[in-house]
Amino acid sequence: MRNRQELLKIAEKTSLREEPLKFDIGDTVEVHTRILEGEKERIQVFGGVIIASRGGGTRENFTVRRIVAGEGVERTFPVHSPKVAKIIVKRHANVRRAKLFYLRDRVGKATRLKERRAK
């Protein structure tokens, strides 16, 4: 008899994305989200810096932060959701930690991260 963890992995496999999204913490991204308005479907773009990633399997999420009208706005997206159409990575950054929550306390130019150059 299989244990519970193995059964969960088998059940989750059907919901996982075939091509995983490629991004890292600190990347500046544009997240294209499908929005349903009545009968119509449109794409809404949310751009910002990825400050956190958490969970695993179908429960994996990432948080994107940006500044709008001087106010910080954060949005958490499920990685394997069909509502997330695509992610475009605009810029890679050198970061030394897994969670960039310290960016919440910073304003203006202090929120900039050093760009990671391709080798």
C-alpha positions in Angstrom: 0.0 0.0 0.0 1.3 3.5 -0.9 1.6 6.1 1.7 -0.2 9.4 1.7 2.7 11.5 0.3 3.0 9.3 -2.8 -0.7 9.4 -3.5 -0.7 13.2 -3.2 2.2 13.5 -5.6 0.4 11.3 -8.2 -2.8 13.4 -7.8 -0.8 16.7 -8.1 1.0 15.7 -11.3 -2.1 16.3 -13.4 -2.3 20.0 -12.2 1.4 20.9 -12.6 2.6 23.0 -15.5 4.2 21.1 -18.3 6.8 23.9 -18.9 7.8 25.4 -15.5 8.1 29.1 -15.3 11.8 30.2 -15.1 12.5 33.0 -12.7 14.6 33.7 -9.6 14.2 35.8 -6.5 15.2 39.4 -7.3 14.2 39.2 -10.9 12.2 42.1 -12.4 9.3 40.5 -14.2 6.0 41.1 -15.9 3.3 38.6 -14.9 0.6 38.2 -17.6 -2.7 37.2 -15.9 -5.9 36.1 -17.5 -8.9 38.0 -16.3 -12.5 37.1 -17.0 -15.0 40.0 -17.4 -18.4 38.5 -18.1 -17.9 36.5 -21.3 -14.7 38.2 -22.4 -11.2 37.3 -21.4 -8.3 39.7 -21.3 -4.7 39.8 -20.2 -3.6 42.1 -17.3 0.1 42.7 -16.8 1.6 43.2 -13.3 5.2 44.2 -13.3 7.7 44.3 -10.4 10.4 42.5 -8.4 10.0 39.0 -7.1 10.6 39.2 -3.4 9.6 35.7 -2.2 8.8 32.2 -3.4 7.2 29.6 -1.1 5.6 26.2 -1.1 6.1 23.3 -3.4 4.1 21.2 -5.9 0.7 22.7 -6.7 0.9 25.0 -3.7 4.0 26.9 -4.9 3.5 30.7 -4.9 5.7 33.7 -5.6 5.2 37.3 -4.5 5.8 40.3 -6.8 6.2 43.8 -5.4 6.1 47.2 -7.2 5.5 50.8 -6.2 2.3 52.5 -7.5 1.7 56.2 -6.8 4.2 56.1 -4.0 2.5 53.1 -2.3 4.0 49.6 -2.3 1.7 47.0 -3.8 2.4 43.2 -3.5 0.6 40.4 -5.3 1.0 36.7 -4.8 0.6 34.4 -7.8 0.3 30.6 -7.8 3.0 29.2 -10.1 0.9 26.4 -11.6 -2.3 28.3 -12.0 -3.8 28.4 -15.5 -4.7 32.1 -14.8 -1.0 33.0 -15.1 -0.5 33.1 -18.8 3.2 33.8 -18.9 6.1 35.5 -17.1 8.5 37.8 -18.9 11.8 38.3 -17.1 13.0 41.8 -17.7 16.1 41.9 -15.5 18.1 39.5 -13.3 19.6 40.8 -10.0 22.3 39.7 -7.7 20.7 38.8 -4.4 22.2 37.0 -1.4 19.0 35.9 0.4 15.8 33.9 -0.4 13.3 36.5 0.8 13.7 40.2 0.0 11.3 41.6 2.6 13.8 44.3 3.5 12.7 46.1 0.3 9.4 46.9 2.0 11.2 49.4 4.3 13.1 51.1 1.4 12.0 54.0 -0.8 13.1 55.3 -4.2 16.7 54.5 -5.3 17.3 52.4 -2.2 15.1 49.7 -3.7 17.4 49.1 -6.7 19.2 45.8 -6.9 22.5 45.2 -8.6 22.1 43.6 -12.0 23.4 40.1 -12.7 25.3 39.9 -15.9 25.4 36.9 -18.2 28.7 35.1 -18.3 
